[in-house]
Amino acid sequence: MSESQSTRSDNKERKSLYAKVKEKIQKNRVETVQGVEIEHRVIPLWIKFLILIVLMIILFIVGTMIGYGILQNPFGVFNPETWQHIFELTGGNS
């Protein structure tokens, strides 16, 4: 039983260390200006939007390659003739 008690005390020490680090990070992120707390973002908002747009483009390309790869060669999706044919089928030129 003494072993389980020592592991419990180790877990408490780990949690307290984690809590200390979390509290230190939180203090650096929160600033008080004229009595109002302002929380600073770790990653700026414009970088989040940029990452989102890049991921959307990558997933679009991968999705079209998977979808076209079921029928033909997946790299055929990059041929302009393929897209011309798709636009003709969907009525994009009218």
N, C-alpha and C positions, 0 to 999 in steps of 0.2 A: 504494500500500500504506500510505502514511502516513495516508491518510484513514480506512482501516479500523481502523488502530491507535488513531487519535484517537476514533473512535466507540466502540471497546471501552473506552477509558479513561473516556469519558462514561458508558457503561453501568455501569461499576464505581462511579463516583461516585453515580449515581442509586440503585443498589442499596444503597450504603452509607448514603445519606440515608434511604431507605426503612427500612433496618435500624435506623437511629438512632431514627426516629420510632416504629417498632414497639416497640423496646426501652424507650423512654420511656413509652409507653402501658402496656406490660406491668409496668413498675416501679410505676406508679400503681395498678394493679389488684391487685398481690400485696402482702400484708402479712404480716409474721412475728410471731406471738404465741406466746411461750414455746417457741420453736424449731419451731413448726408454721407452714407457709406457708398462708395463707388467701387465696383468690382471690375478689375482689369481682366481681359481675356488672355488666356495663355497663347492661343493661336488667333491672330487677327481675323476678322470676319471676311475680308476680301480674299485672304488665302484659302479659307474654307470654301468660298464660292468658286475659286479657281480650281481647287482640287475636285470639287463636285462636277464642274464642266468637263475637266479632263477625263474623269472616270466615266461620265456619260458618253463621251466620244469613244473611249476605248471599248466600253460595253456594247455600244452600237456596232462597232466594227466586228467585234467578236461574235455578236449575235447574228449579224448578216453572214459571216463566214460559216457559222454552224448551220443556219437555215439553208444557205445555198449549197453547203457541203453535203447535205442529205441527198440532193439531186445530182450534183456534179462535183467538180473540183472546188474545194473551199477558196482557193486563191483566184478563182475565176470571177469572184465578186468585185475584184479591183479593175476588171476590164471595162472600159467605157461602153463597149457594145452590150454588155450585160445590163447596164443601167438604162441604156437607150431602149432595149427590149422591155424592161420592166415598166418604163414610162409609157411605152406604146400599149402595153397590156392594161395598165390602169387608167388610160385615157388622160395622161398628163400633158399631152401635146395639144389637146383640143381646147 
